[in-house]
Amino acid sequence: MKKEKIKIFFEALDAYCSLFDETFSGFDVERSYQFCKTVAKNHYENFPVGSFLIPRGYRRFFYSIYTFARLADDIADSNNYSIDSNRRHSLLNKLESNISVLLTTERINNPVFLALKDTIERKELPLEPFLKLLTAFKMDVSFAQPENWKDLEKYCNFSANPVGELVLRLFGEYNQMNIEFSNRICTGLQLANFWQDLSIDIPLGRIYIPKDVLKRFGLDFATPISSREKDKLELCFEYLIHRTREYLLDGWKLVLFLRNKRLRFEINAIVNGGVRILAKEKRLGSRLIRRRPRLNFLDYLLIFFNVFL
């Protein structure tokens, strides 16, 4: 899956960051949505993206939003392309400019933006959530370890919470109460992903565990962790997983207030996926710094089984 992700965007990175480019030929809105569906279906995720639980008529909107976010994320991710941070910022600025003029631009043949423009217009979505996502990706490029939990939440407010807002707006379920529950879920999912990726991020110097949390448990990832510090790691990860689970369980109340039955099922599946990956992280404990847990086919079966209980 990782190779497919790089292949899709890497072959024409500048083109995918432009509204119009000669690289693209024959893309209309319908074919653009099909392209977005292909991108979404060829990426591993812990949490279903526009799964069968979502009404068929809504799935294309999920795919278009996901593909835009995937493109930006791939640019920001230092593992994907051998380009420096200045180039990454330049490309992300280009995406930001595209979003700002998207609704007033007619000459578009990039499938990512053709589908996204149609989604925004049809569902009357604000541009702010997309701009927030791009801010988060810029923060990724200029990464700085969070000092405390508030810094971590601030990052999630840009990187994850806008996605929840867009989902609520797609279904006409956006209101102040629902967005607060949604933010809890999205922050919880983002944190779960941080702990899931520790074995990848730590060697790269990308440590999302706040400095004050590491200090509290007497840990420092600046030097190799010794076997004698296993107990400290276990306690630290137990603390992180417990706090993360609280976000998910608190936000889970959202399903009680959603009118759309299929969306309730989808949110249930997503939160179940988050809780399940946290359980895998907890079982690994200190081994999280060496192994990356992931959901398998059986996990997905159990997730969807639980949704309909």
Buried (B, 14 or more C-beta within 10 A) or exposed (E): EEEEBBEBBBEBBEBBBBBBBEEBEEBEBEEBBBBBBBBBEBBEBBBBBBBEBBBEEBBBBBBBBBBBBBBBBBBBBBEBBEBEBEBBBEBBEBBBEBBEEBEEEEEBBBBBBBBBBBBBEEBEBEEEBBBBBBBBBBBBBEBEBBEEEEBBBBBBBBBBBBBBBBBBBBBEBBEEEBBEBBBBBBBBBBBBBBBBBBBEBBEEEBBBBBBEBBEEBEBEBEEEBEEEBEEBBBBBBBBBBEBBBEBBBBBBBBBEEBEBEBBBBBBBBBBBBBBBBBBBBBEBBBBBBEEBBEBEEEBBEBBBEBBEE
